[in-house]
């Protein structure tokens, strides 16, 4: 296979940092490949991707070489890079530059000076390929997160790049939009032959599409190969990244079997069917739902709209959360989940119905950056306690507790904006927890967290639940909700349409459910998480 991009013994260090963010990385991206680059949060994945397009490369010290089609990247003019190296970023908002959908599709081509007939032809072709015809003339502000991210992808693809680089493009999308987005990437790779390099925490859906996988840790490249090979290597080494691998791989690794490593749900189901033929399944222990205290948060027939003559965003919302209870709110983008959190926290007022709160409320917003106001994480943590009735010693003890709990020891002197998405999430959570909330509202808190830190995050939440804090979390992270929430509720078209404990909630769904449940359906109907299936096996 022809080399498209190649890094040779490449290292990169951010200004004023002793430790390199990338250390002696040698990696080849062959033409036509679909490579998934994975690793724990903060391991250097985003830093590496940004080196591959000169205009996006951060300042710092570089060693080693990057070549594109055999030519050093530094010698390739920016116009050629703009046309041939496509880049889709994590946040859909940060990439949109115009007001209308069709303007956005044409913008890159206009910037490169293409003639009008060419622009019209390519825009029409991309709108058809991506199914954008229905919202072609809409304002960009009217689009959901999934539509914006699809528009970013279509705008980049209109320039017909040789390689498409994507930095966690689905982190802000609901499960169905994320699945659609990743399937579209698979089509681009298969049908257009475009080379794809993707960093992603949703390995459950990304790895089955991949021809190659590469794993990073601490700025170094650990291993590369076909997804099944990489899974086998991580299992042998007992590496923490194995926690992030698809459920099929983790279930396969939990039993002594000579079968080849499954990657997809279909392969996982075939493996499980064969295994359970010779090894009868153990019954699952009953689901533990701990007793909870008084109702501390209640919404009674709450209605809300942003404009007097606009549509109702929240319609007849009824819900309760008790002391020490963990409730997860699921649902598609744009169904009213975030608006409901604003109503429950008192940031917005309903025009009908009532919200009742008993205790101090803390809110972790969807974008953690809105909480940062200082030049270092340490100063940010000190800032939130200023003017509050704490002695100097009590302040220091409280900050030390939050730093320990959220594992921020090594990040205290970093600028909050220099942290990875997952690290920002941890720093923001520490800041919110310093105020000692009795009710904690979380909007997409596991977005950008790696599998290992999700376990730590779950431990933080368990600690808060033991202290009788009530937790209400809006999330697209089905696996996390299935494993840790006490009760799950599905939001649709304004109200909550169904709620139940995780097993009852997820085992009845086809899309809003876990990969483990799809694999085990018909074999172990009660099993919802990979851990459930592993226990049964």
N, C-alpha and C positions, 0 to 999 in steps of 0.2 A: 504493500500500500504506500502511496505517496505521502510524504510528510507535509502537513499543511502548516502547523505551528510547532516549534520546537524550543524548549528551554534547556540550556546547557549549563549545569553547575551554577544555577542562578540564585543569588542572595539579595535581600533587600532589608534595609534598616530605616525605620522612621527617624526624623530629626530628634535629637536629645534622648534617644533610647539606646541602652547598651545592648539589649537582646535583639537579634535580628527577627523580623516578622516572617521572613522566608530564609531558609538556610539550605544552600547547595541542592536546589531542586533541579532534577533532570527529568523532563517529561516530553513525550511526543504525542501530538494529536494527529492521527492519520486522516487523510481526505475521506469524506463520506462517513466518518465515525459518529456515534452518539455516545459521548463520554459524560458520565456523572462523576463529579468531583465531590467527595464527602469528607466529613471530619467534624470533630467537636466544635462548638461555638468558640470563635477567637483563635482558631488554629492557623489562620492565614489564607483561607479559601478566597475571600473577597479581595484581599490584597493581591493575590496571585492573578485573579481575573483582570484587575485594573491595570496590571503591567502590560496586558496584551493589546492595549489601545493607548497610544501615546497621550492623547488629550485627557484621558481619565487617570493616567498614572499619578499616584501621589508623590509629593516631594520626599526625598530621602536618598540614602546611599545605595547604589546598585553595583553588583559584581556579577560577572557571567554574561551570557548572551541569549537574546531571543531572536529567532528567525521566523519569517513568514514567507512561505513558498521559496525557501532557500536564501532569502535576502534579509540582512539584519533589519529588524523592525524600525530602528532609529533612522534608517536611510529611506524608508518608504514615505512618500509625501502624504500629508494629512488628508488630501482629497481622495487619494486611493484608499487610505485606511477607512475613511468615512463610508465609502461605497462598498468595500470588500469585507470589513470586519463589523458585523452588526452587534449591538450591545443592548440588552434589556435589563433594567435595574430592578431592585427589590420593591421599591415603592411605586405604584402606578402613578401617583400624583406628581412625582418629581420629574417625570419624563415628558409630560404633555406640555406643548408650547403654544398651541393655537386654540381658537374658541370652538370651531366646528369639527366634526368627525372627518369630513372630506378634506378640509384644510390640512388636518393633521397627517392624513395619508399622503398628501401631495408635498408636504413641507420639505422633507429630506431631498426629494427629487428636484424641487425648485432650487434649493440651496446649492445643489451640484450642477445647476444650469442646464437641465434636460429641456428639450423643446416640448411645447404643449401637447402635440399628438402622443408622444411617448409617455408623458405624465398621465394623460387621460387613460391610455391603454393599460398602463401598469396599475393605476389606482382601481380601475374597474375589475381587473383580474384579481387583485388582492382582496377587494371587497367581496367578490364572489367566492374565492377560496376560503375566506374566514367567516362567511355568512354574515357580513356586516350590512347587507343591502337594507334591512329593516330600520337601521338607525343611522344610515349614511348622512342624513341632513340634520341630525340632532346636535344640540350644544353638548360639548364635552362634559360640562357640569352635571348634565342629566344622567350620565352613565353610572352603572354600578362599578365596584372595584374590579370585578371579573371582566366587564366590557372594556374598561380603561386599559387593563393589562393586555387584552387581546388586540386593542387598537395600537398600543405600543409595539407589539410584536408585528402586526400587519404593516405599520409604518416603516419598520426596519426592513421587513422582507420585501417591500416595494422597491428597495434599492438593489435587490438580488445579490445579497452578500455571499461570499464563499464560505464564511464561517459565522455561526450565530452563537454569541456568548450570553449566558443568562445567569444573573446572580440572585438566587432564591426568588424566582418570579412569582411563586404561588403563596408566599408566606402570609399575604393578607387576604387570601381568597377562601371562600367556603369550600367544603369538600367536593361538591358537584362542579363548581366553577374551576377548582384546581385540577380535578380529574379531566375536565374538558380541555383545559389549557395544555396539560401535559400530553394528552392524546393528539392535540393539534401539532405539538412539537414532534411527536412520533411520525405524523403524516408528512411534515416538512422534510424530515430526515429521509423517510422512505420514498416519497413520491417526487420530491424536488432534488434529492441527493445533497441537500445542504448539510455541511458538517455542524454538529451541535456540541457545545461544551456547557454543561449545566451544573451549578451548585444547588443543592436541594436538601432540606431536612425530611421531606416526604419520600423516603426511599422506598416505601411500600409500593408506590405507583411509578416512581422514576426508574428504579433499577430494571423492572421488566422491559422497559423500552430501550435500555442501554446495550450497546455492543461492547463498551469498555467501562471499567470503573477504576477510580484512583482514590486512595485514602490518604488524608493528611493528618498530622498531629504535631502540635508545637512548632509549626513552620517547616516541618520536614515531610517528605513524601514517604509513606510507609510501604505501600504496595500498589501495583497496578495489574490489570488483567481483565478477563471476562468476569461479569458479576458473580457467577457461581464460584469461580476460582478465588476471587477476593473474599467471598463469604467463608469459604473453607479455610483460607489462611488466617482470617481474623478469629475463627473458632479455635483453630490450633493454638494461636498465641494467647487466647483468652483475653483479647483486647476489648476495652470498654466500648469501642465503636460497634461491636457485634450487637449491642443492645438496640442500635438504630436500624439494623438490617430488617428486611421484610419478615412478617410473622411466619411465613412458610419456612424460611431459613432457620428461625429461632426454634420452631417446633421440631424441625428435622434434627437440629443440633442437640436437643434435649434428650433424645433417645439413642440407643446404640444401634445404628443401622448402616448397612453397606450401600444403601440407595444413593444415587447422585443427588447433589444439593438442589432442592427446588427453589425457584425465584418467584414465579407468578402464583396467583391464587389457584389457577387451574392445575399447575404442577403440585402445589401444596395439597389440594383436595385429593389428587390421585395418590400421593404419598400417604396421606392420612387414611384413605380408604383401605389401602393395602396393609398398612400397619395395624389398623384396628381389626382386620380379618383374622390375624394371628394372635393379637394381644387384646383381650377384652378391656373395654374402657372402665376406669374407676368412677364411681359416682362423685359428683362435685359436692363439696360442703355447701350448706345453705349460705346465701348472700348475707353478709353482716351489715345491718343498718343500725348504727348506734342510737341509743335514746337521745333525744334532743330536748333543749329547755323551752322557755317561753318564746312566743312569736315576737321578734324584734323588728321585723320589716314586713309590711303588708301593703299591697295595692288592691284597692276595691273599685272595680268598674272604672278604670282610668282611661280617658280619651285625650288624644293630643294631636294637633297639627301645627306646622311651622307658620303657615300663612292663613289668614282668616278665611279666604276663599279656596284655599288649597285642599288636597286630599287628607284624610285622617291617616296618620302614620301609625299610631297606636289606637286600637279600638277595643274597649271593654276588657282591659287587662285585669285579671284577678290572679294574685299569687301571694304566697307567704314564705318567709324564711325564718327558721328558729335559731336560738342560741346554739352554737356548736354544730350547726348543720351546713353541709356543703351542697349547694344547688347549682347545676350547670344549665345554662340556656343555650340551645342550639338552634340553627336555622340558617337559611341562605342569606347572602349579602342583600342588604336593602329591605329586610323584613321588619325592621323596627327594634332590633335588639339593643343597639347602642343608644338609641333615643330613649328606650325604657330605662337603661341604666342612669341616664341624665335625669329622668323623672324621679327615679327611686332615690337618687342622691340629693335631690333638691335643686339641681342646676337648672332644670326646666320645671314649669308649673303646668299641670293638666288643666284643660278647660272644663272637664267634668270628672267626677270621681275623686278619690282621696288616697294619699300616700301617708302611711303611719310609720314613724321611725322611733326606736327606743335605743339611744346610745350614740356614741361618736361614730361618724362614718368616714372611712378612708376610701379613695378612688384611685385605682391604677389605670390611667387612660391607655387607649390603643397605641398612641404614639408617645413613647416614654420621653422623647426629647423635649416635650412641652414642660416637663418638670425641672429641667436643668437650667440654672441661671448663673453658675460660677465656672471658673476655669479649671477646676479639678473636682474629682468625685468627693474628696475629703471636705473641701470648702462647701460643696453642695449639701453634704450631710449636716455640717455645722449650721448652715444657713437656716434650715427648717426649724431648728430648735431655738433660734434667736428670739428674744423677747418673751420666752415662755418661762414659767415658774420652776426652773430646774437650777440647782447649784451647778457650779463648774464640774465638780466630781460626778454628779448624777448625769450630766450631759455626756461626759467622756465614757461613763459606763454604758449608757444607753447606745451611744454610737458604736462602741466596741461590740456590743451584743448584736446590733443590726449588721455590722461588717462580717462578724463570724457567721451569722445565720445565712447571709446571702453570698458568702464566699467572695468578698471584695478585697481581701488583704493585698493582692498584687495590683489592684486597679486604682488605689486611693490617690496616687499622684498623676493619673492620666486625665486628659481632658475628656469630659463625658461624650463629646462628639467624635472622639477618636476610637471609641469602643465599638465592638461588633454589636449587631442587633440584640443578641442574647445577653451580652454583658450590660448593655444599656437597660434592658428589662430588669436585670438583677439590681442595678444601682437605683433605678426608679422605685422598685419594690421596697428597698431598704429605707429610702426617703419617706415613703408613705407609712411604713411600719413604725418609724420613730415617733409618730404622733399617737401611737397606741390606739388604733381604731377598734371598736367593738363589733362593727359591721364593716366588712371589706368587700368592695365591688371591684371586680377585675374584668377588664375588656381585652380579650385575646392575650392573656399573659404568657402563654407558652409559645407564642409566635417567635421564631428565631432562636428558640432554645434547642440544644442538642439533646439526644436521648438520655445521656448520663445526667445532665443538669436537670432534665425534667424529673428524674427520680429525686434529686436533691430538692427541687422546687416542691414536689409532692410532700417531702418530709417537712419543709417549712410550713406548708399548709396544714399538715397533721399537727404540728406544734401549736399553731394558732387555734385549731379546732379543740385541742385539749384545754386551751385557755378560754374556751367557750366563745370564741369569735365566730360570728356568722359569716359565711362566705357565699357570695353570688358571683358566678363567673360566666361571662359570655365567651363562647369559644367555638372554633371550627375543628378543634383537635378531638376527634371522636375517640381515638384510642385512650387519650388521657382521661376524658370524661367517663368512659366506660370503666376504667380501672379505679378511679379515685372518688368520683362524685357519689353522694348519698342518693340524690334524686336528679333526674334529667328531664328537661321540658323542651318541647319543640315549638318554636315561634313560626307562625305562618300568617301572612297577610294581616298583621295588626295584633291579634291576640295569641295566647298559648293554646295550641290545639290538642296537645296530649302531654301527660307527665307520668313518670313511673320510676322505680328503682332501676339501675342500669341494665340488669339482665332482662327484665320484662320489657324495658324501653327499646333496647337495641335488637333483641332477638326477633322482633316482629318487622323490622325495617329491611328494605333491599339496598338503598343507597346510603341512608344515614345509619350506617352500621360499620363494624370493624371488618378488616380482611379476615381475621381469625374466625369471625362468625360466618362469613361467606364460605370459608373453607370447610367449616365443621357442620354447617346446616344439613340436617338430614342424618348426620352421624352423631353429633352431640348438640342437640338443639339448645341446651341451656348455656353452652360455652360462648362467651362474648369476647374475652380478651385472649391473647396468645398464652397468658399465664393459666387461664382456665383450661385451654386445650392441653397444655403441658402437664397440668395436674391430672387430667383425665387419662393421659397416656402413661 
